[in-house]
Amino acid sequence: MQFIEVPAQQVPVRLEADVVVCGGGPAGIGAALAAARTGAKTVLIERYGFLGGMGTAAAVCTFAYGYHDKRRFIIGGVFQEIRTKLHQRGALIMTERKGWEPFNPEHYKMLAFDLLQEAGVHILCHTYVSDVLVDNGRIKAVLIESKAGRQAVVADLYIDATGDGDVAARAGVPFEIGRESDQATQPHTLMYFLGNVDVHKTGEMLAQTGRRGYWRTPEGKPYLNATGFVDEIKAAKAAGYLPTIMRDHVASIFTIPWLDNVVGVNFGRITGRLALDPKALTEAEIIGREQIREGLEFLRRYVPGFERAEVIATGPQVGVRETRRIMGEYVINKDDIIEQRQFDDVIAQSCYMIDIHSPDSDTTTIVKLPPGTHYDIPYRSLVPKQIDNLLLAGRCISATHEALGSFRVQAICLALGQAAGTAAALCAQKRTTPRELNVADLQKRLEVDGAILS
């Protein structure tokens, strides 16, 4: 590889704060809100012109279960606030199933801005964290790139909510990628929206063939939230359709609240492209759009109600399930989830299944928890090794490949963000480090703010 020498330069400091949150996905939203509401001067840095992460940037606009264990809610706080306010705005289908609740991503973008501005968060969009300056085990500043050039943001505490663990990795914290045997990561999926869909006709077909998927809200509104179509896919593949889509079922087709004849589609799998490499990620975007063409042709020919369907939008980026896992003071593992382990330093709970899409085949490993059970996520998994003023939030926290397959969904990431943001604010107030923070103080504040820890 050829190298060039970059001249030394003085970088202007754009902002100083108590807490800087890097990444505006669900973990970043939860972190920034919690930090600001706990009294910290907070900056949120986001590369896109909107917030929401995979829920908006990748059109994964449905809250998977994991926040309700079939007996009770086990995640509260910021997640429940967002869920409730989206419903009040007519932008979320709140169901009695307590999971798989679709939302309108455009309303989510607006709500996220509203909440953060109300909390006094300084939001910096269209800005990319490009590097980290470290001195004696502490981050001195994050370097940012934007149309304004290279600048620095300085804070007492930093939160890595980038999903990919960019800040921690650039700070020199050890990390792992993918499964242990070969570092292969879960595949990507490019989701999309279809218009001109006769949802009622599709629902009638499901009912007539004895399949679930056409539901009603507690208020009686009909909506589609279907999966499967295994027989249709088998017939289509036998006829030469779906040449590049490995999946043997449609993961989800769901109503976007409350748009007439519009559905979101999760159907496709892009393997072998690590999302940390721009060339591979570009290839994933190209393949994803090829798969959308195949998926649209399949749905038009084989699923009643989709005869006139048209693509009206795709996610601004391909949906990424897995990249770096940053190593911290505790590494959550598969047994912690299966055995429903409880921890003294719990900062969030989850009951979402271990859900691992195979990196190199059409199989999916599913391990579900029994109804009424959950596992704890310990605070130590948010505290990275080596750096004293950094916290982790979202899917990059300290865990194994198998454990990541469980906590990577949005509701849980919001809860992780709330915990990290609260912890960072308390550290700034108490002049201490995340490693030395009294966890009991953190837990008490989280519960005051609506988190459910037991």
N, C-alpha and C positions, 0 to 999 in steps of 0.2 A: 504494500500500500504506500502511495506517495503522501508526503506530508508537506505542509507549508507552515511557516512561522508567522504567528499572529503578534503584531506589535502590542506592547503594553499600553493601556489606556486608562484614563480617569473616567469613571462612570458616575453620572449624576445620581443622587439619591432622590427618587421621586416622592416616596412616602416613608414615614416612620409610624409604627403602631405598636400596640401591645401584642397583638396576635395577627399573623398573616396566614390565611387559608389559601392553599394552592389547589385549584380545581373546583368547579362549580356544579358538580353532579350532586346526587342526593346526599352523599357524605359531606361534601363541601357546603351545601345549603344548611344541613343540620349543624355543622361545626360553626359556621359563621353566625348563624342565628343564636346559638347557645353562647358563644363567646361574647357577642355584643350584649345579649340580655343579661349576662353575668357581670357586666360592667367593663369589659375590655374594649379599648379602641381597636377596631377590627377592620382588616382589609381582605377582600376576596378577589382572587385573580382567576380569570377564566379566558380560555383561548377563543371560544365562540362569542357571538353577539347575544347570547341568551344562556340561561342556566337550565339545569335538569339532567345533564349527563346522558346516559344511555336511554333514559326515559323520553328525552326530547331529541337529542342528537342522533340517536339510532332508532327512534320511533318504537321503542319498547314501552308502549304507553298502556301498561296494565300492571297493577300492583299484585304480584304473586303472593300466595299465602305465605305464612311464616310468622305473621303477626297475631294469629289466632289459632290456638291449639285444638280447636273443635269443642272446647269447653269454655274458654274465656280468651279475652285479649291478653297478649303477653308483651306487646309493644305499644307504648303510649307516646306521650311527649310530642315532639315536633312532627313525627309521622302522622299521628292522629289529628293534629291541627291542620296539616296540609290536606289529608284525606277528607276531613269534615268540610273545610272551606271550599275545596273543589266541588264537593257534592252540593253545597249551598249555591254555588255558581252554575249549577247544572252541567258540570264538567266531569263528573265521575259517576259511574253506575255503582251505587252502594247496594250490595246484595246480602242476602241472608246466608250465603255460602261462606262469607268471611274470607274471601280470597279471589284471585283472578278478577279484580275489579278494574275495568278499563277506564281510562281518563282521556280527556282532550288535551293533547300536548301543548297546544297554543295557549290554552287557559292556564296550564301549569307554568309556562314561561312567564306569563303576566303575574300570577300569584307569587312566584318566587321573588320577582323584583319587588312587589308590593311589601312582602314580609320583611325582606332584608333592608329596604329603605326605611320602613317603620322602625326597625331595630337600630338604625344608624350605622349600618355597615357601609364602608366605602367600597363600592363595586368597581372593578377594573376589568372590563371585557376587551375582546380583541387583543389579548395580551398573553404571551407565552412565556412560561418559566424556562429559561435556557440553561441556567447554571446556578451553582450554589457555592458561596464562599464559606469555608470552614476554618476556624482557628481554635486549636486546643480543645477539640471535642465539642465545639459549639458552632452553630450557623451564625455567621456575622450578617449575611444578607443573601437574598435570592436575586439573581440577575434576570431581568425580564426583557423581552423583545416585543416591539410593536411598531406602528407607523411613526412613533416618536423616537425610534432608535433604541439603543441599549441603555437601560436604566437599572437602578437598584431599589429594592424595597427592604427596609430594615425593621426588625421587630425583636421583642424579647422571646417570643415563642412562635414556632412554625408548625403548621399542620399539613401533612401530605395527604391530600384527598384527590390526587390526580388519577386514581384507578390503576395506573401503571407503576406507581411508586417512583416517579421521576425524581422528586426532590431527595428522597432518601438514598436512591441509587447514586445520584450525583454528589451526595454528601459522603459517599464511601461506605454506607451501611451494607452489610452482606445481604444477598437476596438469593432466592431460588426461582426457577422458571419451570412450569409444567410438571408432568409426572416424573417421578424419580428415575425411572428406567432410561428415558431418552430425552427429557426436557420438552417433549411435545405438549402443546397447549390445546385446550378445548377449541373446537371450531368456531368460526364467526357465522353470523347470519345477518343478511341485509333484509330488513323488514320494509313493508310498503303498504300503502293505502289504495284501495280500489273503490271506484264509484260505479254507479249504474247497477248496483247489486239488488236484486229482489230478495231482501232478507226474509220476508214472510214465506216466499216459495221455498227457500232453502230450509227454513224451519219446519215447514210442512213435510218436506222430504225426510228430515231427520225423525220427526214423530212417526211417520208412516213406516219407517224401517226400524223402529224401536231403538233409536239412538238419542243420546242426550246432546244438548247444545243450544236449544232454543228455550230461553228462560223468561221469567218475568221478575221485575223488581218488586219489593214489598208494596210499592204504590200501584203495581199492576202494569207497568210499562214493559212491552216485549223487547227482547234484545237477543242477539246472537253471541254465543261464546262457545264455539265448537272446536273439537279436535278429532283426529282420526282420519276418516276417509281412506282406510286401508284397502278396502276392496276396489275402490275407484283407482287408486294409485297402482295397484297390481294390474288391473286391466289396461291402464294407460301405458305402463312400462312394457307390457306384452305387445302393445300396438306400436311401440317405438317412440313414445313420448317420454319426457323427463330424462333425457340421456345423461345429464350431469348432476341431477339432484339425487343424493344418496339416500335420503330419508324414505322410510316406508310408511310414513304418516305425516299429516299436516299437524304441526305443533299447536297452532291456534288460528282461528278466524273469529274476530270479535267486533262488535259494534263500537264505533267511536261516538261517545255521547255528545249530543243527541242529533247526529247528522243523518238525515234520511238517505238510505241506500248506500252508505259508506261503511266499509269495514277495514280493519287492520289485518294484515296477514303475516304470520310467522311460519315460513315454509322454505327451507333451504339450509345448506350446511357447506361451509367453505373451510376445508382442511389444509394443513401444511403451510399456512402463511402466518408467521409470527408478527403480531401487531406492533412490535418494537422496531421493525425495519420498514422504511417507507416504500421500498420497492415491493416487498411482500404485501404490504397493506394496500398499495395501489392495485396489485393483482387481485386481491380479495374484493375490492370495489368493482372491478371489471367482471369477475366471475359472478358476483352477487347480482349484477344487472342481467347477465345471461340467464341466471336462474329465475329471475323475475319474469322474463319472457316465457320461459318454459312453464313456470307456475301459472301464469295467466292463461296460456293456451290450454293447460290441463283443466283448470277450473271452468273455463268456458265450455269445454267439450264434455266434462264428466260430472259436474256438480250443478244440479238444478238451481236456478236463480242467478247464475253467473254468466249467462249467455251473452249479455251486453256489457260485461264488466270492462272497465278501463282503468289503467294506472293513473292516479291523480297526484301521487307524491311518493317519494322514497325518503328514508332516513338520510339526513345530511352526511352521515358516515355509517359504515358497516358496524354492526353490533359486535362488540368484543367481550368475550366471557372471561378471558384469563391472560395475564402477562406475568409481571413480577409479583412475588410474595416476599415482603421485606421481613427479615429475621428480627424478632424481638425477644423480650424477656421470657415470653412463653409462646410456644408454637402449638396452636390448636390442631388436634389430630382427629382422625376418623373415629377412634374409640371414644373420645370426648363426646361426640355427637350420638353415636349408637347407644352408649351407656348413659346418656342424658346427664352428664356430669354437672355438678353445681360447684361454683367457686366462691371463696370468701370475697374476692375482689371483682365480683360480677358488675358489669356496667350495661349489659343488654342481654336479652334472651332471644332465642330463636327456636322454631319448631319446623323450619323448612327442611325438606328432604335433601339428602345427598343426591345431587342431580348432575352427573358427569356425562356430557356428550363426548363420545370417544374422539380422540384426536385424529384417528386414521381409519374409521369405519362408520357404518350407519347405526351402530348400537348406542344405547344410552344406559348407564348404570343408575338405577333408582333404589335408594334405601330410605323408606319412610319411617318416621317416628310414630309410636302408638298415639292415638288421640288422647289429649289431656296431658301430654308430656312435652318437655322442652329441654334444651341444654343452655348453659350459661356461656357468655363470652367474657373472659377475664380482662381486666384493665391492662394487665401485663402484656397482652398481645397488641396493644396500641402503643407500647413503649419500645422503640427500636434500640438495637444495640449501638454502642459507640457514640451516639450524638446525644447531648444532654438537654437540648431545648427543642426537640422535635417530637411530634406525635403523629400516629398513623390513623387513617379513617377510611372505611370503605373496603373494597375487595383486595387492597394491597396489604392488609394487616398480616401479622405473623401467623402463618398456618401452613398446613400441608396441602398438596394438590387435592386430596379427597375432601378435606374440610372446607376448602374454598368453594367446592361444588355445592355447599349448603348455604353459606351466609352471604353469597354474592348478590342477592336480590335487593331491590330498592328499599323496602321498608326497613330491613335490617341495616343497610348502609346508612339510612337516615338516623337510626338509633346510634350507630357507631360514631357518626359525625357529631351528634348531640353530646355524646360522652367525651369525645376528644376536645370539642370546643369549650365545654364546661371546664374540663381539666386544665386546658391551656389558660383560660381566664383566671382560674384559681391560682395557678402557678405564678402568673404575672402579679396578682395581688399579694401573694404570700412571699414573693421573691424566692421561690424554690424551683426545683426541676421536676419534670414529670416522674422521674424515678423516685424522688423523695417525697412526692405529694402524699398526704394522708388520704388514703382511699375512702375512708369512712366519711370524710368531709365531702369528697366528690359524690359519693352515693347519696348522701343526705340532700345535696343540692339537686341532683338528678331527680330524686323522688319529689321534691318540692315542685320541680318543673314538669311533673307529670310522667316521668319515666316509670316503667314497671320492672322491678328488679327481683321480685319473688312471687 
